[in-house]
């Protein structure tokens, strides 16, 4: 296996990569000169590192972080959905079409799907759950957890070296 293949197949970001990722996570508009200075590398090296991290899929894109309450979305909830397994493939496209759903995870455990939803108020949350989610094919139950305070939100979670 060539060195380039080894890098593309699971090479973990090193300390320099993590410095670059942290800078971009704090502000994706950070200039290459500032990133290079933070990482103690040349501009060309910083540029090449970012390109490699992007090519390898470590960096999947850049996004805007919004204040949901200022966008009129004052209610955040996790919705746990349970149901019959054969229907989940059919429901993927339906769930993807609901603009209130920020994240959708298929999981193993007491539920089959976990949704992170954001809506303006509890009336919209009720309508989403009772009118649309509970009527999906195969859904047998839902459980809703309403978020009262968002304490931690990390756009980048770095591996814990002590944990192995």
C-alpha positions as CSV (number, residue, x, y, z in Angstrom):
1,X,0.0,0.0,0.0
2,X,1.4,3.4,-1.0
3,X,1.9,6.1,1.6
4,X,-0.9,8.2,-0.1
5,X,-3.3,5.3,0.1
6,X,-2.5,4.8,3.8
7,X,-3.3,8.5,4.5
8,X,-6.7,8.3,2.7
9,X,-7.7,5.1,4.4
10,X,-8.1,6.1,8.1
11,X,-5.1,8.3,8.9
12,X,-6.1,10.4,11.9
13,X,-5.5,14.1,11.9
14,X,-2.2,15.0,13.7
15,X,-1.7,17.9,16.0
16,X,-1.2,20.4,13.2
17,X,-4.4,19.2,11.5
18,X,-6.3,19.5,14.7
19,X,-5.0,23.1,15.2
20,X,-6.3,23.9,11.7
21,X,-9.6,22.2,12.3
22,X,-10.1,24.0,15.6
23,X,-9.4,27.4,13.9
24,X,-11.9,26.6,11.2
25,X,-14.5,25.3,13.6
26,X,-14.3,28.6,15.6
27,X,-14.6,30.7,12.4
28,X,-14.7,29.1,9.0
29,X,-13.8,32.5,7.5
30,X,-10.4,32.5,9.2
31,X,-7.8,33.4,6.6
32,X,-5.0,31.1,5.5
33,X,-2.3,33.4,6.8
34,X,-3.8,33.3,10.3
35,X,-4.4,29.6,10.2
36,X,-0.7,29.1,9.1
37,X,0.4,31.2,12.1
38,X,-1.7,29.4,14.6
39,X,-0.5,26.0,13.3
40,X,3.1,27.3,13.1
41,X,3.4,26.2,9.4
42,X,3.8,28.0,6.1
43,X,0.8,29.3,4.2
44,X,1.4,26.7,1.5
45,X,1.5,23.9,4.1
46,X,-1.7,25.2,5.7
47,X,-3.4,25.4,2.3
48,X,-2.2,21.9,1.4
49,X,-3.3,20.5,4.8
50,X,-6.8,22.0,4.4
51,X,-7.0,20.6,0.8
52,X,-5.9,17.1,2.0
53,X,-8.4,17.2,4.9
54,X,-11.1,18.1,2.4
55,X,-10.1,15.5,-0.2
56,X,-10.0,12.8,2.5
57,X,-13.5,13.8,3.8
58,X,-12.4,15.0,7.2
59,X,-13.7,18.5,6.3
60,X,-17.1,17.9,4.7
61,X,-18.0,21.5,4.2
62,X,-18.4,24.9,5.8
63,X,-21.6,26.2,7.3
64,X,-23.2,29.1,9.1
65,X,-24.2,28.7,12.8
66,X,-27.4,30.5,13.5
67,X,-29.2,31.4,16.7
68,X,-32.3,29.4,16.3
69,X,-34.4,31.5,18.7
70,X,-33.6,34.6,16.7
71,X,-34.7,32.7,13.6
72,X,-38.1,32.2,15.3
73,X,-37.5,28.6,16.3
74,X,-37.9,28.8,20.1
75,X,-38.6,25.1,20.8
76,X,-36.1,22.4,20.4
77,X,-36.9,18.7,21.0
78,X,-35.6,15.2,20.6
79,X,-38.2,12.9,19.2
80,X,-37.7,9.1,19.6
81,X,-39.6,7.0,17.2
82,X,-40.2,3.2,17.5
83,X,-41.8,1.0,14.9
84,X,-41.5,-1.9,12.5
85,X,-38.2,-2.2,10.7
86,X,-39.3,-2.8,7.1
87,X,-40.9,0.7,6.9
88,X,-37.7,2.6,7.8
89,X,-36.4,2.7,4.2
90,X,-39.6,4.1,2.9
91,X,-39.6,6.7,5.7
92,X,-36.1,8.1,5.0
93,X,-37.3,10.2,2.1
94,X,-40.4,11.5,4.0
95,X,-38.3,12.4,7.1
96,X,-35.7,14.2,4.9
97,X,-38.5,16.4,3.4
98,X,-39.6,17.8,6.8
99,X,-37.9,21.2,7.3
100,X,-38.3,21.1,11.1
101,X,-35.9,18.2,11.3
102,X,-32.3,19.3,11.9
103,X,-30.9,15.8,12.4
104,X,-32.2,12.3,11.9
105,X,-30.4,9.3,13.2
106,X,-31.3,5.6,12.9
107,X,-30.2,4.0,16.1
108,X,-30.1,0.8,18.0
109,X,-31.7,0.7,21.4
110,X,-35.1,1.4,22.9
111,X,-36.0,3.6,19.9
112,X,-35.3,3.1,16.1
113,X,-35.0,6.8,15.1
114,X,-34.0,9.9,17.0
115,X,-34.9,13.3,15.5
116,X,-33.6,16.7,16.6
117,X,-36.4,19.1,15.6
118,X,-36.7,22.9,15.9
119,X,-40.1,24.7,15.7
120,X,-41.5,28.0,16.6
121,X,-43.8,26.8,19.4
122,X,-45.4,23.8,21.1
123,X,-48.4,23.9,18.8
124,X,-46.1,23.3,15.8
125,X,-44.3,20.6,17.8
126,X,-47.7,18.9,18.6
127,X,-48.8,19.1,14.9
128,X,-45.5,17.6,13.7
129,X,-45.7,14.7,16.1
130,X,-49.4,13.9,16.0
131,X,-50.2,14.7,12.4
132,X,-47.1,13.7,10.6
133,X,-44.6,11.6,12.6
134,X,-47.2,9.3,14.2
135,X,-48.9,8.7,10.9
136,X,-45.7,7.5,9.2
137,X,-45.9,3.8,8.0
138,X,-44.9,1.4,10.7
139,X,-44.6,3.9,13.6
140,X,-45.9,2.4,16.8
141,X,-44.8,5.0,19.3
142,X,-43.0,8.3,19.8
143,X,-41.4,9.9,22.8
144,X,-40.6,13.6,23.0
145,X,-37.9,15.2,25.1
146,X,-38.1,19.0,25.1
147,X,-34.8,20.8,25.4
148,X,-34.8,23.5,28.2
149,X,-31.2,24.6,27.8
150,X,-28.5,23.9,25.2
151,X,-25.3,23.6,27.3
152,X,-22.7,22.2,24.9
153,X,-22.5,22.4,21.1
154,X,-19.2,21.6,19.6
155,X,-18.9,21.7,15.8
156,X,-15.7,19.6,16.1
157,X,-15.1,16.9,18.7
158,X,-11.5,15.9,18.9
159,X,-10.4,12.4,19.9
160,X,-9.4,11.8,23.5
161,X,-5.8,10.5,23.3
162,X,-6.0,9.2,26.9
163,X,-9.0,7.0,26.0
164,X,-7.0,4.9,23.6
